[in-house]
Amino acid sequence: MKLGRVIGRVVSTQKLEVLQGIKLLLVQPLNEHKKPIGDALVAMDPVQAGEGDLVFYESSKEAAQAFTTWFQPGDVAIFGIVDDVNVEESETKG
Amino acid sequence: MILAKVVGNIVSDRKIEDYKSLKMLILQPIDPDGNPTGKTTLAVDNVQAGIGDTVLMMDEGGSARMLMEEPEIFTIRAVVAGVVDSITRDVD
């Protein structure tokens, strides 16, 4: 899992049947200090996150299990909205 | 498995049902000498590790889920599998 921030939405009308009804959000990966790292991803959202929310997500086959349906084809899914990130400052270098 | 140091944790109230009772840690991968390598990542804590602990992290869903009390939580991929007491290097 990784930390990320919702920075936008992706709307797609013409898409495969399996993706119908699946909300897609743009997620910017963050490090433990909430600083952006790497490129933004398009993630499926089963938790109704909103723009600006801090979230944790998974980008692997496990993402396909995040919905109540047995298997939702997809490679990135938001798992939850993060309320707090606690980091011991002395434990991190850069 | 990789060696990592626990540098923090995250708190999340609204999340998928699978993660309702799980504790999540922020891990910094380290080399055998304890120096940080690469980016931090999140993992489910299965051994009651705390901040500052050196731990073993298994990042392969199938095996990681086998370590859990409920192995059928299919959204789990990365799990803290143990707290490391010591690392001995025989060759430099």
N, CA and C atoms of all chains as a GROMACS GRO file, in nm:
protein
  558
    1MET      N    1   0.084  -0.120   0.000
    1MET     CA    2   0.000   0.000   0.000
    1MET      C    3   0.087   0.124   0.000
    2LYS      N    4   0.029   0.233  -0.047
    2LYS     CA    5   0.101   0.359  -0.053
    2LYS      C    6   0.006   0.471  -0.008
    3LEU      N    7   0.070   0.581   0.029
    3LEU     CA    8  -0.008   0.701   0.062
    3LEU      C    9  -0.027   0.783  -0.065
    4GLY      N   10  -0.138   0.854  -0.073
    4GLY     CA   11  -0.159   0.938  -0.189
    4GLY      C   12  -0.260   1.047  -0.158
    5ARG      N   13  -0.271   1.142  -0.251
    5ARG     CA   14  -0.373   1.244  -0.236
    5ARG      C   15  -0.459   1.249  -0.361
    6VAL      N   16  -0.589   1.263  -0.342
    6VAL     CA   17  -0.680   1.273  -0.456
    6VAL      C   18  -0.666   1.413  -0.515
    7ILE      N   19  -0.623   1.421  -0.639
    7ILE     CA   20  -0.601   1.552  -0.701
    7ILE      C   21  -0.697   1.578  -0.816
    8GLY      N   22  -0.787   1.485  -0.842
    8GLY     CA   23  -0.882   1.511  -0.949
    8GLY      C   24  -0.967   1.390  -0.981
    9ARG      N   25  -1.054   1.409  -1.080
    9ARG     CA   26  -1.142   1.300  -1.121
    9ARG      C   27  -1.116   1.267  -1.266
   10VAL      N   28  -1.150   1.147  -1.306
   10VAL     CA   29  -1.141   1.109  -1.446
   10VAL      C   30  -1.279   1.062  -1.488
   11VAL      N   31  -1.331   1.125  -1.591
   11VAL     CA   32  -1.462   1.086  -1.642
   11VAL      C   33  -1.443   1.018  -1.776
   12SER      N   34  -1.502   0.902  -1.789
   12SER     CA   35  -1.494   0.828  -1.915
   12SER      C   36  -1.632   0.771  -1.944
   13THR      N   37  -1.690   0.817  -2.054
   13THR     CA   38  -1.825   0.771  -2.088
   13THR      C   39  -1.819   0.642  -2.168
   14GLN      N   40  -1.733   0.644  -2.268
   14GLN     CA   41  -1.722   0.524  -2.350
   14GLN      C   42  -1.614   0.434  -2.292
   15LYS      N   43  -1.659   0.336  -2.217
   15LYS     CA   44  -1.562   0.245  -2.156
   15LYS      C   45  -1.618   0.105  -2.153
   16LEU      N   46  -1.535   0.010  -2.120
   16LEU     CA   47  -1.577  -0.129  -2.116
   16LEU      C   48  -1.685  -0.150  -2.011
   17GLU      N   49  -1.771  -0.245  -2.038
   17GLU     CA   50  -1.882  -0.278  -1.948
   17GLU      C   51  -1.834  -0.300  -1.805
   18VAL      N   52  -1.721  -0.366  -1.787
   18VAL     CA   53  -1.673  -0.400  -1.651
   18VAL      C   54  -1.635  -0.275  -1.571
   19LEU      N   55  -1.616  -0.163  -1.639
   19LEU     CA   56  -1.578  -0.041  -1.566
   19LEU      C   57  -1.696   0.053  -1.546
   20GLN      N   58  -1.814   0.014  -1.595
   20GLN     CA   59  -1.933   0.098  -1.577
   20GLN      C   60  -1.964   0.113  -1.429
   21GLY      N   61  -1.993   0.234  -1.388
   21GLY     CA   62  -2.032   0.258  -1.250
   21GLY      C   63  -1.915   0.266  -1.153
   22ILE      N   64  -1.795   0.253  -1.203
   22ILE     CA   65  -1.677   0.260  -1.116
   22ILE      C   66  -1.622   0.402  -1.120
   23LYS      N   67  -1.616   0.466  -1.004
   23LYS     CA   68  -1.566   0.603  -0.995
   23LYS      C   69  -1.414   0.601  -1.006
   24LEU      N   70  -1.363   0.688  -1.092
   24LEU     CA   71  -1.218   0.693  -1.113
   24LEU      C   72  -1.162   0.827  -1.064
   25LEU      N   73  -1.058   0.821  -0.984
   25LEU     CA   74  -0.996   0.941  -0.931
   25LEU      C   75  -0.849   0.946  -0.968
   26LEU      N   76  -0.798   1.070  -0.977
   26LEU     CA   77  -0.655   1.089  -0.999
   26LEU      C   78  -0.588   1.093  -0.863
   27VAL      N   79  -0.488   1.010  -0.844
   27VAL     CA   80  -0.419   1.004  -0.715
   27VAL      C   81  -0.271   1.033  -0.734
   28GLN      N   82  -0.222   1.130  -0.657
   28GLN     CA   83  -0.080   1.163  -0.658
   28GLN      C   84  -0.011   1.087  -0.543
   29PRO      N   85   0.081   0.996  -0.574
   29PRO     CA   86   0.153   0.926  -0.467
   29PRO      C   87   0.232   1.023  -0.380
   30LEU      N   88   0.235   0.998  -0.251
   30LEU     CA   89   0.305   1.083  -0.155
   30LEU      C   90   0.401   1.000  -0.072
   31ASN      N   91   0.503   1.068  -0.016
   31ASN     CA   92   0.587   0.999   0.080
   31ASN      C   93   0.528   1.020   0.220
   32GLU      N   94   0.598   0.973   0.322
   32GLU     CA   95   0.544   0.978   0.458
   32GLU      C   96   0.531   1.120   0.510
   33HIS      N   97   0.597   1.216   0.443
   33HIS     CA   98   0.584   1.357   0.482
   33HIS      C   99   0.482   1.430   0.395
   34LYS      N  100   0.404   1.352   0.323
   34LYS     CA  101   0.300   1.402   0.233
   34LYS      C  102   0.356   1.485   0.118
   35LYS      N  103   0.479   1.457   0.080
   35LYS     CA  104   0.541   1.523  -0.036
   35LYS      C  105   0.520   1.434  -0.159
   36PRO      N  106   0.483   1.495  -0.274
   36PRO     CA  107   0.457   1.416  -0.394
   36PRO      C  108   0.580   1.337  -0.439
   37ILE      N  109   0.561   1.212  -0.477
   37ILE     CA  110   0.667   1.132  -0.538
   37ILE      C  111   0.610   1.061  -0.659
   38GLY      N  112   0.678   1.075  -0.771
   38GLY     CA  113   0.636   1.004  -0.891
   38GLY      C  114   0.512   1.062  -0.956
   39ASP      N  115   0.458   0.986  -1.050
   39ASP     CA  116   0.348   1.034  -1.134
   39ASP      C  117   0.212   0.994  -1.078
   40ALA      N  118   0.113   1.075  -1.114
   40ALA     CA  119  -0.024   1.048  -1.068
   40ALA      C  120  -0.078   0.921  -1.134
   41LEU      N  121  -0.170   0.857  -1.063
   41LEU     CA  122  -0.231   0.733  -1.110
   41LEU      C  123  -0.382   0.751  -1.120
   42VAL      N  124  -0.447   0.667  -1.200
   42VAL     CA  125  -0.593   0.664  -1.202
   42VAL      C  126  -0.636   0.545  -1.116
   43ALA      N  127  -0.711   0.576  -1.011
   43ALA     CA  128  -0.751   0.472  -0.917
   43ALA      C  129  -0.901   0.456  -0.912
   44MET      N  130  -0.945   0.334  -0.893
   44MET     CA  131  -1.086   0.307  -0.869
   44MET      C  132  -1.115   0.346  -0.724
   45ASP      N  133  -1.237   0.395  -0.701
   45ASP     CA  134  -1.267   0.444  -0.566
   45ASP      C  135  -1.389   0.377  -0.506
   46PRO      N  136  -1.370   0.278  -0.420
   46PRO     CA  137  -1.485   0.214  -0.353
   46PRO      C  138  -1.524   0.283  -0.223
   47VAL      N  139  -1.449   0.385  -0.179
   47VAL     CA  140  -1.476   0.445  -0.046
   47VAL      C  141  -1.533   0.586  -0.053
   48GLN      N  142  -1.566   0.632  -0.174
   48GLN     CA  143  -1.622   0.766  -0.192
   48GLN      C  144  -1.531   0.875  -0.137
   49ALA      N  145  -1.408   0.873  -0.181
   49ALA     CA  146  -1.314   0.978  -0.144
   49ALA      C  147  -1.345   1.103  -0.226
   50GLY      N  148  -1.296   1.217  -0.180
   50GLY     CA  149  -1.320   1.341  -0.252
   50GLY      C  150  -1.188   1.409  -0.283
   51GLU      N  151  -1.198   1.514  -0.366
   51GLU     CA  152  -1.076   1.586  -0.404
   51GLU      C  153  -1.007   1.642  -0.281
   52GLY      N  154  -0.875   1.626  -0.276
   52GLY     CA  155  -0.796   1.677  -0.164
   52GLY      C  156  -0.778   1.576  -0.053
   53ASP      N  157  -0.857   1.468  -0.053
   53ASP     CA  158  -0.846   1.368   0.053
   53ASP      C  159  -0.711   1.297   0.048
   54LEU      N  160  -0.658   1.272   0.168
   54LEU     CA  161  -0.540   1.188   0.182
   54LEU      C  162  -0.592   1.045   0.186
   55VAL      N  163  -0.532   0.957   0.107
   55VAL     CA  164  -0.584   0.820   0.099
   55VAL      C  165  -0.470   0.720   0.104
   56PHE      N  166  -0.504   0.594   0.128
   56PHE     CA  167  -0.406   0.488   0.102
   56PHE      C  168  -0.465   0.398  -0.004
   57TYR      N  169  -0.377   0.348  -0.090
   57TYR     CA  170  -0.425   0.272  -0.206
   57TYR      C  171  -0.330   0.156  -0.232
   58GLU      N  172  -0.376   0.064  -0.313
   58GLU     CA  173  -0.292  -0.048  -0.354
   58GLU      C  174  -0.289  -0.051  -0.505
   59SER      N  175  -0.170  -0.077  -0.560
   59SER     CA  176  -0.160  -0.085  -0.706
   59SER      C  177  -0.104  -0.221  -0.743
   60SER      N  178  -0.189  -0.319  -0.734
   60SER     CA  179  -0.153  -0.455  -0.773
   60SER      C  180  -0.283  -0.532  -0.787
   61LYS      N  181  -0.273  -0.662  -0.807
   61LYS     CA  182  -0.396  -0.740  -0.829
   61LYS      C  183  -0.490  -0.734  -0.710
   62GLU      N  184  -0.436  -0.704  -0.591
   62GLU     CA  185  -0.520  -0.694  -0.472
   62GLU      C  186  -0.624  -0.583  -0.486
   63ALA      N  187  -0.595  -0.484  -0.572
   63ALA     CA  188  -0.690  -0.374  -0.594
   63ALA      C  189  -0.823  -0.426  -0.649
   64ALA      N  190  -0.817  -0.534  -0.724
   64ALA     CA  191  -0.937  -0.588  -0.787
   64ALA      C  192  -1.036  -0.647  -0.686
   65GLN      N  193  -0.992  -0.661  -0.561
   65GLN     CA  194  -1.078  -0.719  -0.458
   65GLN      C  195  -1.137  -0.613  -0.366
   66ALA      N  196  -1.114  -0.487  -0.396
   66ALA     CA  197  -1.154  -0.380  -0.305
   66ALA      C  198  -1.304  -0.351  -0.306
   67PHE      N  199  -1.372  -0.402  -0.407
   67PHE     CA  200  -1.516  -0.376  -0.417
   67PHE      C  201  -1.595  -0.492  -0.359
   68THR      N  202  -1.723  -0.467  -0.334
   68THR     CA  203  -1.805  -0.573  -0.275
   68THR      C  204  -1.834  -0.683  -0.376
   69THR      N  205  -1.822  -0.649  -0.505
   69THR     CA  206  -1.835  -0.754  -0.606
   69THR      C  207  -1.713  -0.844  -0.592
   70TRP      N  208  -1.725  -0.965  -0.636
   70TRP     CA  209  -1.620  -1.063  -0.613
   70TRP      C  210  -1.487  -1.020  -0.676
   71PHE      N  211  -1.494  -0.970  -0.797
   71PHE     CA  212  -1.370  -0.931  -0.866
   71PHE      C  213  -1.400  -0.814  -0.958
   72GLN      N  214  -1.338  -0.702  -0.933
   72GLN     CA  215  -1.356  -0.584  -1.017
   72GLN      C  216  -1.227  -0.561  -1.094
   73PRO      N  217  -1.226  -0.591  -1.224
   73PRO     CA  218  -1.102  -0.574  -1.299
   73PRO      C  219  -1.044  -0.434  -1.279
   74GLY      N  220  -0.919  -0.427  -1.244
   74GLY     CA  221  -0.854  -0.299  -1.219
   74GLY      C  222  -0.720  -0.321  -1.153
   75ASP      N  223  -0.631  -0.221  -1.164
   75ASP     CA  224  -0.496  -0.239  -1.109
   75ASP      C  225  -0.463  -0.142  -0.997
   76VAL      N  226  -0.546  -0.039  -0.976
   76VAL     CA  227  -0.523   0.053  -0.864
   76VAL      C  228  -0.658   0.080  -0.798
   77ALA      N  229  -0.662   0.070  -0.665
   77ALA     CA  230  -0.785   0.102  -0.593
   77ALA      C  231  -0.751   0.172  -0.462
   78ILE      N  232  -0.833   0.272  -0.432
   78ILE     CA  233  -0.821   0.340  -0.302
   78ILE      C  234  -0.882   0.246  -0.198
   79PHE      N  235  -0.812   0.226  -0.087
   79PHE     CA  236  -0.862   0.136   0.019
   79PHE      C  237  -0.925   0.215   0.133
   80GLY      N  238  -0.878   0.340   0.152
   80GLY     CA  239  -0.934   0.415   0.264
   80GLY      C  240  -0.889   0.559   0.265
   81ILE      N  241  -0.961   0.639   0.343
   81ILE     CA  242  -0.927   0.780   0.360
   81ILE      C  243  -0.845   0.792   0.488
   82VAL      N  244  -0.730   0.857   0.478
   82VAL     CA  245  -0.638   0.865   0.592
   82VAL      C  246  -0.671   0.989   0.675
   83ASP      N  247  -0.694   0.966   0.805
   83ASP     CA  248  -0.723   1.077   0.895
   83ASP      C  249  -0.595   1.135   0.953
   84ASP      N  250  -0.500   1.047   0.982
   84ASP     CA  251  -0.378   1.090   1.048
   84ASP      C  252  -0.258   1.012   0.999
   85VAL      N  253  -0.146   1.082   0.981
   85VAL     CA  254  -0.019   1.016   0.952
   85VAL      C  255   0.074   1.052   1.066
   86ASN      N  256   0.116   0.953   1.142
   86ASN     CA  257   0.208   0.977   1.254
   86ASN      C  258   0.346   0.928   1.215
   87VAL      N  259   0.442   1.022   1.212
   87VAL     CA  260   0.578   0.984   1.174
   87VAL      C  261   0.674   1.032   1.282
   88GLU      N  262   0.758   0.939   1.325
   88GLU     CA  263   0.862   0.973   1.422
   88GLU      C  264   0.973   1.044   1.344
   89GLU      N  265   0.988   1.174   1.365
   89GLU     CA  266   1.082   1.253   1.284
   89GLU      C  267   1.224   1.199   1.288
   90SER      N  268   1.269   1.157   1.406
   90SER     CA  269   1.408   1.114   1.419
   90SER      C  270   1.436   0.984   1.343
   91GLU      N  271   1.328   0.915   1.304
   91GLU     CA  272   1.348   0.785   1.240
   91GLU      C  273   1.365   0.795   1.089
   92THR      N  274   1.343   0.914   1.034
   92THR     CA  275   1.353   0.924   0.889
   92THR      C  276   1.466   1.018   0.849
   93LYS      N  277   1.534   0.978   0.744
   93LYS     CA  278   1.639   1.064   0.689
   93LYS      C  279   1.601   1.093   0.545
   94GLY      N  280   1.559   1.213   0.517
   94GLY     CA  281   1.519   1.250   0.381
   94GLY      C  282   1.394   1.181   0.346
   95MET      N  283   1.131  -1.154   0.146
   95MET     CA  284   1.101  -1.052   0.248
   95MET      C  285   1.207  -0.944   0.243
   96ILE      N  286   1.171  -0.828   0.294
   96ILE     CA  287   1.269  -0.720   0.302
   96ILE      C  288   1.283  -0.676   0.448
   97LEU      N  289   1.398  -0.613   0.475
   97LEU     CA  290   1.420  -0.553   0.605
   97LEU      C  291   1.366  -0.410   0.599
   98ALA      N  292   1.301  -0.367   0.704
   98ALA     CA  293   1.249  -0.230   0.706
   98ALA      C  294   1.243  -0.180   0.849
   99LYS      N  295   1.239  -0.050   0.860
   99LYS     CA  296   1.224   0.010   0.992
   99LYS      C  297   1.087   0.077   1.000
  100VAL      N  298   1.020   0.058   1.112
  100VAL     CA  299   0.890   0.121   1.130
  100VAL      C  300   0.913   0.269   1.163
  101VAL      N  301   0.864   0.358   1.076
  101VAL     CA  302   0.884   0.501   1.099
  101VAL      C  303   0.754   0.573   1.136
  102GLY      N  304   0.643   0.501   1.132
  102GLY     CA  305   0.518   0.568   1.167
  102GLY      C  306   0.399   0.478   1.145
  103ASN      N  307   0.282   0.538   1.160
  103ASN     CA  308   0.159   0.462   1.131
  103ASN      C  309   0.056   0.557   1.072
  104ILE      N  310  -0.048   0.499   1.015
  104ILE     CA  311  -0.156   0.584   0.965
  104ILE      C  312  -0.287   0.544   1.033
  105VAL      N  313  -0.374   0.642   1.047
  105VAL     CA  314  -0.505   0.619   1.106
  105VAL      C  315  -0.608   0.649   0.999
  106SER      N  316  -0.700   0.554   0.981
  106SER     CA  317  -0.804   0.572   0.880
  106SER      C  318  -0.935   0.520   0.935
  107ASP      N  319  -1.035   0.607   0.929
  107ASP     CA  320  -1.166   0.568   0.980
  107ASP      C  321  -1.252   0.511   0.868
  108ARG      N  322  -1.256   0.585   0.755
  108ARG     CA  323  -1.338   0.539   0.643
  108ARG      C  324  -1.251   0.457   0.549
  109LYS      N  325  -1.275   0.328   0.545
  109LYS     CA  326  -1.195   0.240   0.460
  109LYS      C  327  -1.275   0.117   0.423
  110ILE      N  328  -1.221   0.039   0.331
  110ILE     CA  329  -1.294  -0.081   0.289
  110ILE      C  330  -1.306  -0.176   0.408
  111GLU      N  331  -1.414  -0.254   0.407
  111GLU     CA  332  -1.449  -0.342   0.520
  111GLU      C  333  -1.331  -0.434   0.559
  112ASP      N  334  -1.258  -0.483   0.461
  112ASP     CA  335  -1.146  -0.575   0.485
  112ASP      C  336  -1.045  -0.521   0.585
  113TYR      N  337  -1.030  -0.389   0.588
  113TYR     CA  338  -0.923  -0.328   0.668
  113TYR      C  339  -0.973  -0.273   0.801
  114LYS      N  340  -1.100  -0.299   0.833
  114LYS     CA  341  -1.161  -0.238   0.951
  114LYS      C  342  -1.082  -0.260   1.080
  115SER      N  343  -1.031  -0.378   1.100
  115SER     CA  344  -0.964  -0.405   1.229
  115SER      C  345  -0.813  -0.416   1.216
  116LEU      N  346  -0.760  -0.369   1.104
  116LEU     CA  347  -0.617  -0.386   1.081
  116LEU      C  348  -0.537  -0.259   1.116
  117LYS      N  349  -0.416  -0.282   1.169
  117LYS     CA  350  -0.327  -0.172   1.203
  117LYS      C  351  -0.228  -0.155   1.088
  118MET      N  352  -0.207  -0.030   1.046
  118MET     CA  353  -0.118  -0.008   0.933
  118MET      C  354   0.003   0.074   0.970
  119LEU      N  355   0.119   0.028   0.926
  119LEU     CA  356   0.245   0.094   0.960
  119LEU      C  357   0.310   0.154   0.837
  120ILE      N  358   0.389   0.260   0.860
  120ILE     CA  359   0.472   0.317   0.753
  120ILE      C  360   0.611   0.257   0.770
  121LEU      N  361   0.661   0.194   0.666
  121LEU     CA  362   0.790   0.128   0.673
  121LEU      C  363   0.891   0.192   0.580
  122GLN      N  364   1.012   0.209   0.632
  122GLN     CA  365   1.124   0.255   0.550
  122GLN      C  366   1.214   0.134   0.524
  123PRO      N  367   1.222   0.089   0.399
  123PRO     CA  368   1.314  -0.022   0.370
  123PRO      C  369   1.458   0.017   0.408
  124ILE      N  370   1.533  -0.077   0.463
  124ILE     CA  371   1.671  -0.049   0.503
  124ILE      C  372   1.764  -0.157   0.449
  125ASP      N  373   1.894  -0.126   0.445
  125ASP     CA  374   1.993  -0.227   0.409
  125ASP      C  375   2.034  -0.299   0.539
  126PRO      N  376   2.118  -0.404   0.529
  126PRO     CA  377   2.152  -0.480   0.651
  126PRO      C  378   2.224  -0.397   0.757
  127ASP      N  379   2.280  -0.282   0.716
  127ASP     CA  380   2.346  -0.196   0.814
  127ASP      C  381   2.252  -0.092   0.874
  128GLY      N  382   2.128  -0.095   0.832
  128GLY     CA  383   2.029  -0.005   0.890
  128GLY      C  384   2.011   0.125   0.814
  129ASN      N  385   2.078   0.139   0.700
  129ASN     CA  386   2.062   0.263   0.622
  129ASN      C  387   1.938   0.256   0.535
  130PRO      N  388   1.863   0.368   0.526
  130PRO     CA  389   1.741   0.367   0.445
  130PRO      C  390   1.771   0.344   0.297
  131THR      N  391   1.686   0.265   0.232
  131THR     CA  392   1.699   0.243   0.088
  131THR      C  393   1.561   0.258   0.026
  132GLY      N  394   1.549   0.343  -0.072
  132GLY     CA  395   1.423   0.354  -0.144
  132GLY      C  396   1.312   0.423  -0.067
  133LYS      N  397   1.193   0.413  -0.124
  133LYS     CA  398   1.077   0.487  -0.074
  133LYS      C  399   1.006   0.412   0.038
  134THR      N  400   0.939   0.488   0.122
  134THR     CA  401   0.860   0.426   0.228
  134THR      C  402   0.736   0.359   0.167
  135THR      N  403   0.683   0.265   0.241
  135THR     CA  404   0.566   0.192   0.195
  135THR      C  405   0.478   0.161   0.316
  136LEU      N  406   0.356   0.118   0.292
  136LEU     CA  407   0.265   0.084   0.401
  136LEU      C  408   0.246  -0.068   0.407
  137ALA      N  409   0.228  -0.119   0.529
  137ALA     CA  410   0.203  -0.262   0.544
  137ALA      C  411   0.112  -0.285   0.663
  138VAL      N  412   0.040  -0.396   0.658
  138VAL     CA  413  -0.045  -0.436   0.769
  138VAL      C  414   0.044  -0.496   0.878
  139ASP      N  415   0.018  -0.456   1.003
  139ASP     CA  416   0.099  -0.507   1.114
  139ASP      C  417   0.034  -0.632   1.172
  140ASN      N  418   0.109  -0.740   1.170
  140ASN     CA  419   0.056  -0.866   1.224
  140ASN      C  420   0.132  -0.910   1.348
  141VAL      N  421   0.229  -0.830   1.394
  141VAL     CA  422   0.314  -0.874   1.506
  141VAL      C  423   0.323  -0.769   1.617
  142GLN      N  424   0.235  -0.670   1.614
  142GLN     CA  425   0.237  -0.563   1.715
  142GLN      C  426   0.372  -0.494   1.721
  143ALA      N  427   0.422  -0.454   1.606
  143ALA     CA  428   0.549  -0.382   1.600
  143ALA      C  429   0.524  -0.236   1.638
  144GLY      N  430   0.630  -0.167   1.679
  144GLY     CA  431   0.616  -0.027   1.716
  144GLY      C  432   0.715   0.059   1.640
  145ILE      N  433   0.697   0.190   1.651
  145ILE     CA  434   0.786   0.283   1.582
  145ILE      C  435   0.929   0.261   1.632
  146GLY      N  436   1.023   0.254   1.535
  146GLY     CA  437   1.163   0.232   1.569
  146GLY      C  438   1.206   0.087   1.554
  147ASP      N  439   1.111  -0.004   1.552
  147ASP     CA  440   1.145  -0.147   1.538
  147ASP      C  441   1.197  -0.176   1.397
  148THR      N  442   1.292  -0.269   1.390
  148THR     CA  443   1.332  -0.325   1.261
  148THR      C  444   1.247  -0.448   1.239
  149VAL      N  445   1.189  -0.458   1.122
  149VAL     CA  446   1.095  -0.568   1.096
  149VAL      C  447   1.122  -0.637   0.963
  150LEU      N  448   1.057  -0.752   0.948
  150LEU     CA  449   1.057  -0.825   0.822
  150LEU      C  450   0.923  -0.796   0.755
  151MET      N  451   0.928  -0.757   0.630
  151MET     CA  452   0.804  -0.728   0.559
  151MET      C  453   0.790  -0.822   0.439
  152MET      N  454   0.676  -0.888   0.433
  152MET     CA  455   0.651  -0.977   0.320
  152MET      C  456   0.558  -0.905   0.224
  153ASP      N  457   0.605  -0.887   0.101
  153ASP     CA  458   0.530  -0.810   0.002
  153ASP      C  459   0.487  -0.900  -0.113
  154GLU      N  460   0.419  -1.007  -0.078
  154GLU     CA  461   0.365  -1.096  -0.182
  154GLU      C  462   0.232  -1.143  -0.129
  155GLY      N  463   0.126  -1.094  -0.193
  155GLY     CA  464  -0.009  -1.114  -0.141
  155GLY      C  465  -0.042  -1.255  -0.095
  156GLY      N  466  -0.019  -1.354  -0.180
  156GLY     CA  467  -0.057  -1.491  -0.148
  156GLY      C  468   0.004  -1.539  -0.018
  157SER      N  469   0.133  -1.517  -0.003
  157SER     CA  470   0.203  -1.560   0.118
  157SER      C  471   0.169  -1.471   0.236
  158ALA      N  472   0.160  -1.342   0.210
  158ALA     CA  473   0.132  -1.247   0.318
  158ALA      C  474  -0.004  -1.279   0.383
  159ARG      N  475  -0.101  -1.315   0.300
  159ARG     CA  476  -0.235  -1.344   0.355
  159ARG      C  477  -0.234  -1.470   0.442
  160MET      N  478  -0.144  -1.562   0.411
  160MET     CA  479  -0.134  -1.685   0.490
  160MET      C  480  -0.088  -1.656   0.633
  161LEU      N  481  -0.027  -1.539   0.653
  161LEU     CA  482   0.023  -1.503   0.786
  161LEU      C  483  -0.087  -1.445   0.874
  162MET      N  484  -0.198  -1.414   0.812
  162MET     CA  485  -0.306  -1.348   0.885
  162MET      C  486  -0.398  -1.450   0.950
  163GLU      N  487  -0.464  -1.404   1.057
  163GLU     CA  488  -0.560  -1.490   1.124
  163GLU      C  489  -0.671  -1.532   1.027
  164GLU      N  490  -0.714  -1.433   0.946
  164GLU     CA  491  -0.813  -1.461   0.842
  164GLU      C  492  -0.744  -1.455   0.707
  165PRO      N  493  -0.705  -1.569   0.652
  165PRO     CA  494  -0.626  -1.566   0.528
  165PRO      C  495  -0.706  -1.532   0.403
  166GLU      N  496  -0.837  -1.513   0.420
  166GLU     CA  497  -0.918  -1.487   0.300
  166GLU      C  498  -0.952  -1.341   0.280
  167ILE      N  499  -0.869  -1.253   0.333
  167ILE     CA  500  -0.887  -1.110   0.306
  167ILE      C  501  -0.801  -1.079   0.184
  168PHE      N  502  -0.865  -1.082   0.068
  168PHE     CA  503  -0.788  -1.081  -0.057
  168PHE      C  504  -0.730  -0.946  -0.096
  169THR      N  505  -0.762  -0.842  -0.019
  169THR     CA  506  -0.703  -0.712  -0.050
  169THR      C  507  -0.567  -0.692   0.017
  170ILE      N  508  -0.526  -0.788   0.099
  170ILE     CA  509  -0.397  -0.773   0.169
  170ILE      C  510  -0.283  -0.820   0.081
  171ARG      N  511  -0.181  -0.736   0.073
  171ARG     CA  512  -0.063  -0.771  -0.006
  171ARG      C  513   0.065  -0.766   0.076
  172ALA      N  514   0.080  -0.661   0.159
  172ALA     CA  515   0.205  -0.642   0.234
  172ALA      C  516   0.178  -0.655   0.382
  173VAL      N  517   0.253  -0.745   0.448
  173VAL     CA  518   0.232  -0.772   0.590
  173VAL      C  519   0.365  -0.772   0.664
  174VAL      N  520   0.366  -0.712   0.783
  174VAL     CA  521   0.484  -0.720   0.869
  174VAL      C  522   0.480  -0.858   0.933
  175ALA      N  523   0.585  -0.937   0.906
  175ALA     CA  524   0.584  -1.077   0.945
  175ALA      C  525   0.665  -1.105   1.070
  176GLY      N  526   0.747  -1.011   1.114
  176GLY     CA  527   0.826  -1.036   1.234
  176GLY      C  528   0.907  -0.914   1.274
  177VAL      N  529   0.942  -0.910   1.404
  177VAL     CA  530   1.030  -0.804   1.454
  177VAL      C  531   1.171  -0.864   1.458
  178VAL      N  532   1.267  -0.792   1.401
  178VAL     CA  533   1.404  -0.843   1.393
  178VAL      C  534   1.479  -0.808   1.521
  179ASP      N  535   1.541  -0.909   1.582
  179ASP     CA  536   1.619  -0.885   1.703
  179ASP      C  537   1.762  -0.845   1.668
  180SER      N  538   1.821  -0.915   1.573
  180SER     CA  539   1.958  -0.882   1.535
  180SER      C  540   1.987  -0.931   1.394
  181ILE      N  541   2.082  -0.865   1.331
  181ILE     CA  542   2.126  -0.906   1.197
  181ILE      C  543   2.277  -0.925   1.205
  182THR      N  544   2.323  -1.040   1.165
  182THR     CA  545   2.466  -1.067   1.169
  182THR      C  546   2.518  -1.080   1.028
  183ARG      N  547   2.624  -1.004   1.000
  183ARG     CA  548   2.686  -1.015   0.867
  183ARG      C  549   2.815  -1.091   0.882
  184ASP      N  550   2.827  -1.200   0.807
  184ASP     CA  551   2.949  -1.279   0.814
  184ASP      C  552   3.050  -1.234   0.710
  185VAL      N  553   3.001  -1.175   0.601
  185VAL     CA  554   3.090  -1.130   0.494
  185VAL      C  555   3.060  -0.982   0.467
  186ASP      N  556   3.162  -0.901   0.453
  186ASP     CA  557   3.142  -0.759   0.426
  186ASP      C  558   3.121  -0.734   0.278
   0.00000   0.00000   0.00000
